Amino acid sequence: MASAVTNKEDYKARIEENLDNTLAECFIPELGMPMKGKVREIYFTDANVVMVTNDRVSAFDYVLPNLIPFKGQVLNTISQWAMNSTKDIVPNAMVGDNLVDPAVVVQKKMKNVGVECIVRGYLWGSMAAAYEKGDRTFCGLKLEEGLIRFQKLPTPIFTPTTKAEVGHDENMTMEEVASYCGADVARQIKELSFKLYERGAQLMRDRGLILLDTKYEFGVDENGVLHVIDEVNTPDSSRMCDVKEWESKFPQIEKLMNDGNYRNVSELLKDHPHLKPAEFSKQYVRDALLDMGFKPDRDKAVPKLSNEHVVECAYRYIAVCERVTGQPFGWPSKAVKMTPEERVCSNLRHHGFIKGCCVAVFAGSDSDKPHIDKCQTELTKYGIPSHYRICSAHKQPTRLESALQMYNKSIEPMAIIASAGGTDALSGTASFLSVWPVVSCPPDPHNPSCIGNPPLSSNVYVQRPGNAARFIAQMFGSCCNVKSIRGALVDEAHGKVKKLIDADKWSA
């Protein structure tokens, strides 16, 4: 059960205790190679999308060196709550109503519409900056004259953008959206975005918050039905502020602007910084960097935040999580001594999304593919996930080293089968560079070149693919306590004995 925390000082004390209890990245080889975002690793399986939200934070298109405790948990908790609260508006892609793990969201695999659907209820952020510079048209919509930063817009507006894999997203008009994804889909995602924003704004208003602007993404299932995907109304995809904060500060800003002494609100805030409304979003991180002297348009690297900044940032994330959901934050139990990586692996395994172990079969040439197939077939008999890599230790040493370093980051136990003919440099190199055990199983079982390696090359030599797979199964079944693998080993042994007994016609 989560431990109770009652006030701001207690919250910050708990955060300080967990400054190192963070998730930087999460490599799960049996799910394949992830698509890496700034704050997520996304795995695409046959039926699902497994999204691991880490504790990194980005600002100004930079990923900061700091990790923010519980940030991933906050984003997932809010998004899950928001999706469950809007099922009557649009179906969502969530698999189940509850999170598999605080850091993990599993969603049904959809075809992404490819448009970021942004709804703005206030003149804020980048739009406010552009407006102050004289821009009036955004995504084909013309805003009226006389608006000021932080002002509520007469009606919410839809400002879609491209979903860029690299670089910046670009604004789109509705005509461009219709051309990209079809007129009917364009109309639907616009209508659904407004409905989701309206619901989110009302739910947050009930909690004393203003949903200033937000971003939605949509996907289409195999039947052509639109679903909301990714995340909904989180501090990373939205801007929020306290109702009282805005209601107390904006009238003062409006009055000072009406006096005619300032060209715009940005200029006013230089003289009256206390009037800037505090946001529940990544804006705190942006402001902290700017206060440290960081120049986004000039500097090539982002500075490291102080521990005080990290604690304050984490506190703001947790505070908004509790306010948005109306539920106490799920602090980790002090009695459970498990790293975030161990917890993620354990929970994914418990819910049946992974086996919890994996084998990478390395070969020096694609001519060894028949032998690779034998190794993988034998591993499959024990239910052990595997994949193969072609990488020559002689011709591609740098590539081999890079691949092994990647596998060293796996959060689940692994083993490596080295399948190399001729002079086997693969086994020795792999066992020296890898943190995982290496089993040498050459295509030519009588090739002993893999056993004459120097110190710190600790590979074992097994001639037959079946025996290599059994050795690995015994390792995973015992050391990693994978019960299904242990059961397969027991059944195999019993089956072999029974076969021998049945073959003995004189058996009593």
N, C-alpha and C positions, 0 to 999 in steps of 0.2 A: 504494500500500500504506500502511496506517495506521502512523504512527510509534509506536515502543515507548516506554512510560513505566514506570518500575520501582518508584518509592516515593512516599510521601505528599507529600513536598516537591516532587518532580518533577510530580506530578499537579497540585498547587496552582499551580505555576509555569505549567504549560500552560493551566490555567483562567484565570489572570490575563492571559495573552497573548490570550485569546479572550473577554474581557469584552464586547467590542463585536461579536463574531462570533455574533450571536444573531438569532433569528427572532421578530419581534413579532406580525406578522400576515401573511396570505398570500392575497391576492385574485387569483383566476384567473377572469376574466370569461367565458371560453368554456365553463366548467363551470356557469355560472349563478350566482344569488345564493346564498351559503352560509348555512347555519344556524350561528350563532356561539355557541359555548360559552365557558366561562371560559378554556380553554386550547386550543381547537381551532376551526378552520373546517371545516365538514362540507358536502361537495357531493354532491348526489344526481343521478346520471345515470340513463339508462334502465335500465342493468343493474347499476351499481356504486355504492358509497358511497366517495368519496375523502375521507379524513380527514387534514388537515394539523395536526400537533401542534406548536404553537409553544413558545416558551421562557418564557411567562408562568407565574406561580405564584399560586395563590389561597389565602387563609386566612380563616376566619371569614366566608365569603361575600363577601369583598373580593378584587379582583384587584390585586396589588401593582404599584407603578410599576417595580420592578426586573424585569429579565429574567435567568434563570438559564441560563448557557451549557450546552448539550448536554442540557438537561432533556427536550426533546421526543424526542431520539434515545434517551435512556435508557428512557423509557416505551414507545416503539415496539419497541425491542430486546427488552426483557423480555417484553412482551406476545406478540411473535412467537414467542419461545422457548417461552413457556408454552402457547400454542395448539398449536405443533408437538409439545409433550410430552403433550398430552391428547387427541390425535385418536382414540384408542381408546375414550375415554369418551363424547365427543360431537363431532360434526363442527363445524368452525368456519367462519366466513364469509370467511376470508382468501383473496384471489386470489393464488395462488402461495405458495411456501414462503418466499420472500425478500422483504425490503422493497424497494419501488420507490426509495425515498430514505430517509435516516435520519429525516426529519421526516414521512414520508408512509406511511399505511397504506391500502391499497385492499381493500375487502371487498365481497362480493356483497350486492346489495340485498335486504333482508329486511323482513318486517313485525315491528316491535319489539313484544315481548310487553307492554312498558310497566310492568314491575315491576323494581325494583332488588333483586337477591337477595343479601342480606348474610348471611354465615356468620361467627359469632364463636366462637373457641375459648378466649378469655380475657376476664375482666372488665376492660375497658379503655375508654378514650375517653369518649364521651358516655354510654354505658351505665353505666360506673363512676361518673360524676358523678351520674347520676340515682339509682343504687343508694344512694350515700352520702346522698342527700337523702331516702331512705325508699321510693323506688319499688321494687316487686318484680315487677311484671307488665310484660312487654315483648312486644308483638305477640301477645298472648294466652297467652304462656308465663310461668308463675310460677317465679321463681328462689327457691332456698332461702335461709334466713337464715344469717348468719354468714360470708358471702363478703366478701373485701376486694379493693380495687383491685389489679390486676396478677395476680390469682390465675387459675390454669388452671381452666376450668369442667369439671365432671364429664364432660360430653359436649358437643361443639359444638352450637350452637343456630342456628336459622334465623330471622332477623328482617327480613323483607321490608319495603320502603317503596314508596310511590308514586314515580313518576319525574316530578318537577315541572319544567315548562318555566320557570316563574317562581316564586321564593320557595323555601321549605324543603320537602324531602321529608317525607311523613307516614308514620308506622308503620302497617303493615297486619297484621291477623290472617290466618291461612290461610283462614278463611271469606271474608274480604274479597278475598283473592287469587283464590279459586275463583270468586267472584261476578264478578270483573273479567275474568278470562281463561279461565274454564272449569275445572271440577274436574280434568279429565285433564291439562291443561297445567300447572295449579297443582301437581299431584302430581309431574309430570315435572321441572319446574324446581327444585323443592325437592330431589328425589333427585339430580339432576345437580349442583346447587350443593354438596351434601355430598360427592359423589364428586370434584368438582374441587378442593374445599378439602382433602380428604384427600390427593389426589395432590400438590397444591401444597405442603402442609405437610411431606410426606415428602421431596420433592425439596429443599426448603429446609433441612430438618433435616440432610440429607446434606451441605449446604454450611455447616452450623453456624449456621443461622438458624431463628427461630421465626416462622411465619405466624400472627400474632395474630388478625386478622380480615381480611375481604376482601369485595369486591362483584363480582357477575357480572351480565351482562345477556344476554338471549336473544332470538333472532329466529326467525321461521318462514319457510321458503322457499315457492316456489310449489306444492310437493308436500305442504306441511304438516309438514315435518321440522324439528325444533328444532335450532338452531345456537347456539353461544356467539358473541357479537358484541362489538364495542367493544374493551375491553381486559381483560387477565387478569393478576392477581397483580402489578400494578405498584405502585411506591411511592405513587402518587396514589390508587389504588383499594384499597389494603391498608395494614395496619400490620405492620411486621416489627421484630424485634430480635435481637440476638446471643444465642445459647444460653447462652454463658458469662456474658454480662451479666445475663441473667435468673436463672440458677442461682446467681450470687454475691450478687445484691441482694435477690431476693424472700425468701429465708430470713431475712435480717436484718430486713426489713420485717415479716414474719410474727412474728418473735420480739418486736420492739418493740410490735407491736399486742397480742400476748398479755399483755404486761406491764400493759395496761390504762390507760396514761397518755394515750392519744389516742382521740378519737371515731372517726376515720377516717384513711385513708392520706394524704389531701390535707393534713390538719392535721399529720400526722407529717412530711411532706416540707418543711414550713416550717422545721422544726428540723433536718432531715437531707436537704437538697436533693440531696446527692451520691448518695443511694440511688435516685433516679429512674432507671429503666432508659432508656438512650438508644434512640431509635427510628430505623429507616430508613424514614422517611415524611415527610409534610409537617409532622409535629409539630415538627421543628426550627424551621421558619419560624414556626409559631404561638408557640413558646416564645420565639424571638428578639423577636417583636413585643411579647409580654407583658413581657419584660425591659426593653424600651424604654419601658414605661409605657402601652402601648396598651390601651384598655378597649373590648372588642368590643361591650358592651351600651350604651356611652355615646358613643364617638367616632364621627364621621361620615366620617372619612377615615383611611386606613391610612398609617403613616409609611413612608419609604423606608429600606430596609436599607442598611447600610454595605457597601463592597466586600468587607470581611472576611467579613461574613455571607453574601454572595452566593457567594464562593469556597468557603466551608465547606459551604454548601448544595449547590453543584454537586459538590463532592468526595463528599459523602454519597450523592448520586444515582448517581454513577459507580461508587463502591465497591460499592454494593448491586447494581448491574447486573452487575459482574464476579462477585460472589459467587453471585448467583442463577443466572446462565447458565453459570458456569464458563469463560467465554471472556474474553480480553483486550478492553478497550474499543476501539472503532474510532475512534481519534483521526483528525482530518482531516489529510491530507498538507499539509505546509508548502509543497510545490511547486505545489499547486493554488490559484491566486488567484481565488477565486470567492465571491461573497456567498452566504449561505444561500438568498436568493430566487432568484438565478441558478441555483444548483444544483438547487433544487426544480423550477424550470421546465424545465431541461435534462433532468433524469431522467424527469419525466413525459412529456416529448416523446419521449425516446429509447425509452420503453416503450410508446408509442402511445396514451397516455391523453389527450393533448392535441395539437393541431396546433402550438401555441406562438405563436399570434397571434390577434387577434380584432378585429372591427369593430362599433362601436355606431352604428346608423343613427338619428339624431335627426330628428324631425319636429315641427312646431309644432302640428299638428292631426291628428286621426284621419282627416280627409277626405283626407289625403295618403297613406293606406294603399296604394292601387294603385301609387303611385310607389315607396314603400318596398319593396313586393314585387318590383318590377323590380330595384331595387338589390341586394336579397338574392339574387335568382335569379342575377344576374350574378356576385356574389361566390362563390356556390356552384360555379360553373363552374371556378373556380380552387381549390376546396377550402378556401375561407376561411370560418371560423366567423363568424357574425354574429347579432345580435339587434337589436330596435328599441325605441326609447323615444319616447313622446309627451310633449313638454314645451315649452310656449310661452315664448319669451324675453320676450315682452311681458307675459303674464299670470302667469307662474310663474318670475320671475327667481331667487328664492331656491331653489326646487326644482331649477332647472337648475344653479345653482352647486353645490348639494349633490351632484347626480349626477356632475358633472364632477370634483369633488374625490374622489369615490369611485373613478372610473376612473383618476385620477392615481396611485392606490396599486396599480394592476395590476402583477403581477410579470412579465407577458408583454407584448410589444409590441402596441400598439393603433393604430387609426386611427378617426377619427370622420367619418361622412358627415352633413352638415347638409342637410336637405331641407325648406326653408321657402319658402312662397309669399309674395306681397305684399311688404311691406317687410321684408327679411330681417335681423332683429337676431340670429338664432340663430347664423349663421356667425361673425360678428365676436365675439360674446360667448364662444362655444365656443373659438375659436382663441386668445382672450386668456387664458381661464382654464385651458385644457387644456395638459398637457405633451406630448400626442400630436398629430400632424398632423391638420388638419381639411380635408376636401374638400367644397366646396359643390357640390351637385348639385340645383338646385331643380326642382320639378314642372314649372314653366314654363321651358323651357330658354332662353327669350329674356328672362328677368328678370335684369337685371344688378345688382340692388340689393346683392348680396353682395360686389361688388368695390370698393365705395367706402368701405371701412372705414378707421378712423383707424390711426395707428401702433400696433404691437404686436398688431394683428389680422391674423394671417398666413395666413389660409385661402387655398386655391387654388380656382379655379373651373373645373369640368368640366361640360359641358352634358349629355352622355349617360351614363346609368347604366352602360352597358357600358364606356365609357372610364374612368369613375370607378373601377370595379372593377379594370380593367386597371392603372391608375396605382397603386392600393394593392397589387395583386399584385406589380408590379415593385418596389415599396418593400420589402414583406415578403420577396420572393424574393431580393433582392440584399442589403439591409442586415441582414436577420435570417437569411439563408442557409437559408430553408425550401426544401429541394430539391424537394419535390413541387410547390410553387407555381412554382418556376423551370421545372420540367419541363412544367407545364401551359402556361406562357407560350410556351415553345419549340414545343411541339406545336401550339398555336393558330396561331402564325406560319407554321409549315411547312404546316399544313392549309390556311390561307388562300392561300398561294402555290400549292400543288398544285391547289386549286380553280380559280385563275385560269389555270394552265397547261392544265388539262383543258378549260376553257371556250374556249381559243384553238385553233380547229380547224386553224390553219396552223402550230401549234407543231411544231418539228422533233422 
